[in-house]
């Protein structure tokens, strides 16, 4: 990457506690009021490193809207601006 350029909306690690249904229940200690939307992205399936992300658009108890995802079936979660 060119040193003068920076990536926009780079995913950042975030602490997520999931509920019994597997959906986020808490993000960085803030309760999830509602899951507004949920979707799965599968891309580059034809390559040696396919992309699989499970996204959730959330409404948090502090009034913020936030999009989080996890890669594949991994336990690591990330937040990302749209």
Backbone as JSON, one array per atom type, in Angstrom:
{
  "sequence": "XXXXXXXXXXXXXXXXXXXXXXXXXXXXXXXXXXXXXXXXXXXXXXXXXXXXXXXXXXXXXXXXXXXXXXXXXXXXXXXXXX",
  "N": [[0.85, -1.18, 0.0], [0.47, 2.25, -0.68], [2.42, 4.57, 1.13], [1.32, 7.09, 1.62], [-1.36, 6.75, 1.64], [-4.36, 5.69, 3.34], [-6.39, 3.11, 4.68], [-9.89, 3.26, 4.62], [-12.42, 2.84, 7.06], [-11.41, 0.56, 8.38], [-11.64, -2.63, 9.84], [-12.0, -3.03, 13.38], [-10.94, -4.67, 16.35], [-13.31, -5.85, 18.77], [-14.97, -6.32, 21.9], [-17.31, -8.77, 22.38], [-20.18, -10.15, 23.81], [-22.12, -12.96, 23.44], [-25.55, -14.02, 23.14], [-27.77, -16.76, 23.99], [-28.8, -17.43, 21.53], [-26.75, -16.94, 19.8], [-26.43, -14.44, 18.77], [-25.12, -11.08, 19.14], [-25.17, -9.87, 22.47], [-24.08, -8.03, 24.08], [-21.8, -5.36, 23.69], [-18.6, -4.3, 24.12], [-19.23, -3.99, 26.84], [-21.66, -2.65, 26.74], [-25.13, -3.0, 26.6], [-27.01, -4.73, 24.09], [-29.74, -3.46, 22.51], [-31.34, -4.11, 20.32], [-31.22, -6.28, 17.46], [-30.91, -5.07, 14.43], [-30.48, -5.87, 11.82], [-29.21, -8.72, 10.07], [-26.7, -10.46, 8.33], [-24.94, -12.54, 5.96], [-21.79, -12.71, 4.44], [-20.22, -14.13, 1.77], [-17.44, -14.54, -0.1], [-14.94, -14.62, -2.66], [-14.73, -17.37, -2.81], [-13.56, -19.07, -4.58], [-10.87, -18.89, -4.28], [-7.7, -19.6, -2.57], [-7.96, -18.42, -0.08], [-10.8, -17.91, 1.04], [-13.45, -15.51, 1.79], [-15.48, -15.11, 4.56], [-17.95, -13.74, 6.39], [-20.0, -12.94, 9.15], [-22.38, -10.67, 9.71], [-23.82, -8.18, 11.93], [-26.14, -5.68, 12.44], [-26.56, -3.4, 14.93], [-28.54, -1.96, 17.6], [-27.6, -0.14, 20.28], [-27.75, 0.12, 23.91], [-26.88, 2.6, 24.74], [-27.71, 4.31, 22.79], [-26.31, 4.34, 20.42], [-25.74, 3.19, 17.04], [-24.37, 0.3, 15.64], [-22.22, -1.72, 13.67], [-21.18, -5.0, 13.67], [-19.01, -7.84, 13.14], [-18.09, -11.29, 12.7], [-15.49, -13.41, 11.66], [-15.93, -16.17, 9.63], [-16.38, -19.04, 11.57], [-15.13, -18.22, 13.74], [-14.09, -16.92, 16.97], [-13.38, -14.31, 17.28], [-14.38, -10.93, 17.19], [-15.29, -8.0, 15.32], [-15.66, -4.49, 14.8], [-17.11, -2.33, 12.38], [-17.33, 0.49, 10.37], [-19.86, 1.53, 8.11]],
  "CA": [[0.0, 0.0, 0.0], [1.19, 3.51, -0.75], [2.51, 5.13, 2.48], [0.51, 8.3, 1.75], [-2.77, 6.38, 1.65], [-4.8, 4.89, 4.48], [-7.65, 2.42, 4.44], [-11.05, 3.77, 5.32], [-13.32, 1.88, 7.69], [-10.69, -0.65, 8.73], [-12.25, -3.32, 10.98], [-11.3, -2.92, 14.66], [-11.4, -5.68, 17.3], [-14.28, -5.39, 19.75], [-15.39, -7.37, 22.83], [-18.73, -9.08, 22.21], [-20.75, -11.29, 24.54], [-23.27, -13.43, 22.67], [-26.64, -14.65, 23.86], [-28.01, -18.18, 23.72], [-29.1, -17.58, 20.11], [-25.54, -16.68, 19.02], [-26.39, -13.03, 18.37], [-24.51, -10.23, 20.17], [-26.02, -9.4, 23.56], [-23.36, -6.93, 24.7], [-20.6, -4.95, 22.95], [-17.75, -3.47, 24.99], [-19.93, -3.73, 28.09], [-22.93, -1.95, 26.49], [-26.17, -3.95, 26.2], [-27.64, -4.62, 22.76], [-31.2, -3.29, 22.61], [-31.99, -4.82, 19.21], [-30.49, -6.62, 16.24], [-31.71, -4.47, 13.36], [-30.31, -6.65, 10.6], [-28.17, -9.75, 10.14], [-26.44, -10.99, 6.99], [-23.73, -13.33, 5.77], [-21.05, -12.4, 3.22], [-19.28, -15.17, 1.33], [-16.82, -14.04, -1.32], [-13.63, -15.21, -3.0], [-14.81, -18.8, -2.52], [-12.76, -19.76, -5.57], [-9.46, -18.66, -3.99], [-7.21, -20.35, -1.41], [-8.37, -17.73, 1.16], [-12.15, -17.33, 0.88], [-13.92, -14.56, 2.8], [-16.8, -15.44, 5.12], [-18.22, -12.86, 7.54], [-21.38, -12.89, 9.64], [-22.58, -9.29, 10.17], [-25.0, -7.8, 12.71], [-26.34, -4.25, 12.66], [-27.1, -3.38, 16.28], [-28.92, -0.76, 18.33], [-27.06, -0.31, 21.63], [-28.49, 0.77, 24.99], [-26.45, 4.0, 24.87], [-28.25, 5.08, 21.68], [-25.5, 4.2, 19.2], [-25.93, 2.09, 16.1], [-23.05, -0.27, 15.42], [-22.15, -2.94, 12.88], [-20.11, -5.89, 14.08], [-18.98, -9.1, 12.42], [-17.05, -12.26, 13.02], [-15.01, -14.13, 10.48], [-16.21, -17.6, 9.65], [-16.95, -19.5, 12.84], [-14.18, -17.81, 14.77], [-14.58, -16.24, 18.17], [-13.01, -12.89, 17.25], [-15.37, -10.0, 16.67], [-14.79, -6.72, 14.84], [-16.64, -3.46, 14.45], [-16.75, -1.7, 11.12], [-18.25, 1.51, 9.86], [-20.37, 1.24, 6.76]],
  "C": [[0.89, 1.23, 0.0], [1.22, 4.15, 0.64], [1.67, 6.39, 2.69], [-0.99, 8.01, 1.83], [-3.09, 5.61, 2.93], [-6.15, 4.26, 4.14], [-8.75, 3.06, 5.25], [-11.83, 2.6, 5.92], [-12.66, 0.53, 7.96], [-11.38, -1.32, 9.92], [-11.37, -3.22, 12.23], [-11.82, -4.0, 15.6], [-12.33, -5.07, 18.34], [-14.66, -6.59, 20.64], [-16.9, -7.56, 22.71], [-19.09, -10.29, 23.08], [-22.01, -11.69, 23.79], [-24.3, -14.05, 23.59], [-26.77, -16.11, 23.46], [-28.28, -18.44, 22.23], [-27.9, -17.31, 19.21], [-25.41, -15.25, 18.54], [-25.74, -12.21, 19.48], [-25.53, -9.76, 21.19], [-25.41, -8.17, 24.23], [-22.1, -6.65, 23.88], [-19.82, -3.96, 23.81], [-18.48, -3.06, 26.27], [-21.25, -2.99, 27.96], [-23.95, -2.97, 25.98], [-26.68, -3.66, 24.79], [-29.14, -4.55, 22.97], [-31.92, -4.1, 21.53], [-30.98, -5.16, 18.12], [-31.36, -6.11, 15.1], [-31.66, -5.3, 12.09], [-29.16, -7.62, 10.81], [-27.96, -10.28, 8.73], [-25.09, -11.7, 6.96], [-23.1, -12.95, 4.44], [-20.1, -13.55, 2.95], [-18.75, -14.73, -0.03], [-15.47, -14.72, -1.5], [-13.59, -16.71, -2.7], [-13.93, -19.62, -3.46], [-11.25, -19.63, -5.31], [-9.01, -19.52, -2.8], [-7.62, -19.72, -0.07], [-9.75, -17.09, 0.98], [-12.5, -16.41, 2.05], [-15.31, -14.98, 3.24], [-16.96, -14.6, 6.39], [-19.7, -12.87, 7.86], [-21.56, -11.52, 10.31], [-23.86, -9.14, 10.99], [-25.02, -6.28, 12.8], [-27.13, -4.12, 13.95], [-27.55, -1.99, 16.71], [-28.48, -1.0, 19.77], [-27.86, 0.5, 22.65], [-28.09, 2.23, 25.17], [-26.89, 4.87, 23.69], [-27.47, 4.96, 20.38], [-25.99, 3.05, 18.34], [-24.53, 1.6, 15.75], [-23.17, -1.52, 14.57], [-20.95, -3.74, 13.33], [-20.16, -7.14, 13.21], [-17.94, -10.02, 13.02], [-16.72, -13.02, 11.75], [-15.31, -15.6, 10.64], [-16.9, -18.01, 10.92], [-16.04, -19.13, 14.0], [-14.83, -17.07, 15.91], [-14.25, -14.75, 18.16], [-14.08, -12.07, 16.56], [-14.7, -8.69, 16.3], [-15.94, -5.77, 14.65], [-16.16, -2.8, 13.17], [-17.8, -0.67, 10.75], [-18.66, 1.15, 8.47], [-19.85, 2.27, 5.78]]
}
